[in-house]
Amino acid sequence: MKITYEVIIEKTDLKTYDSYQIVSVPTLYAVVYENDPVTIRIKNHSYDIADRYRKTLHTTKGFADNQARKLNQKFKTDKFAVVELLIKA
């Protein structure tokens, strides 16, 4: 199933020919833990480097489902899930 997004605004870089499009999405998908919204922080205890964060809010359900499945496997649980956030009525 192909999703069609409505282009709200667009700008083309005439040097690189990259076209930046701001598009609307009808739905967002959030990865939750026990129905609470979460984010993922990755710390490296071996080196003194800044923490990294992974997004848990996605515009496509497939990416959110995949992330929840991988988190459930990593933490040996079934408490990560995906909830749909309707943006437009």
C-alpha positions as CSV (number, residue, x, y, z in Angstrom):
1,M,0.0,0.0,0.0
2,K,1.5,3.3,-1.1
3,I,0.9,6.3,1.2
4,T,0.4,9.6,-0.4
5,Y,1.5,12.7,1.6
6,E,0.2,16.2,1.0
7,V,3.1,18.6,0.3
8,I,2.6,21.7,2.5
9,I,5.7,23.6,1.4
10,E,8.7,22.8,-0.8
11,K,12.1,24.3,-1.4
12,T,14.6,23.2,-4.1
13,D,18.4,23.8,-3.7
14,L,19.5,25.0,-7.1
15,K,23.1,23.9,-6.5
16,T,22.4,20.3,-5.4
17,Y,18.9,19.9,-6.9
18,D,17.8,18.5,-3.6
19,S,14.1,19.2,-3.0
20,Y,13.0,19.6,0.6
21,Q,9.3,18.9,1.1
22,I,7.4,19.4,4.2
23,V,4.5,17.0,4.1
24,S,1.5,16.4,6.3
25,V,0.9,13.0,7.9
26,P,-2.5,11.8,9.2
27,T,-1.1,9.5,11.9
28,L,2.0,9.1,14.0
29,Y,3.0,5.8,15.7
30,A,4.7,5.9,19.1
31,V,6.6,3.1,20.8
32,V,5.4,2.8,24.4
33,Y,6.3,0.7,27.4
34,E,3.3,-0.4,29.5
35,N,1.3,2.3,27.6
36,D,3.7,5.1,28.7
37,P,5.6,7.0,26.0
38,V,9.3,6.5,26.1
39,T,12.5,7.5,24.4
40,I,15.7,5.4,24.1
41,R,19.0,6.8,25.6
42,I,22.2,5.0,24.7
43,K,25.1,5.5,27.2
44,N,28.6,4.2,26.6
45,H,30.3,3.6,30.0
46,S,33.7,2.8,28.4
47,Y,34.2,6.3,26.9
48,D,33.3,9.8,28.1
49,I,31.1,10.6,25.1
50,A,27.7,12.2,24.9
51,D,24.6,10.1,25.2
52,R,22.7,9.2,22.0
53,Y,19.0,9.1,21.7
54,R,16.9,7.1,19.3
55,K,13.5,8.3,18.2
56,T,10.4,6.4,19.2
57,L,7.9,8.4,17.2
58,H,7.4,7.3,13.6
59,T,5.4,8.3,10.6
60,T,5.0,4.7,9.4
61,K,3.7,1.8,11.4
62,G,6.2,-0.7,10.0
63,F,9.2,1.1,11.6
64,A,7.4,1.5,14.9
65,D,6.4,-2.2,14.9
66,N,9.9,-3.3,14.1
67,Q,11.4,-1.2,16.9
68,A,8.9,-2.5,19.5
69,R,9.7,-6.1,18.4
70,K,13.4,-5.5,18.7
71,L,13.1,-3.9,22.1
72,N,10.9,-6.7,23.4
73,Q,13.6,-9.2,22.2
74,K,16.5,-7.2,23.8
75,F,14.8,-6.8,27.2
76,K,13.1,-10.3,27.1
77,T,9.6,-8.8,27.6
78,D,6.3,-8.2,25.8
79,K,5.7,-4.8,27.4
80,F,6.8,-2.6,24.4
81,A,4.0,-1.9,22.0
82,V,2.9,0.6,19.3
83,V,0.1,3.1,19.7
84,E,-1.4,5.2,16.9
85,L,-1.7,8.9,17.5
86,L,-4.4,10.5,15.2
87,I,-3.3,13.9,14.1
88,K,-6.3,15.0,12.0
89,A,-9.9,14.4,12.6
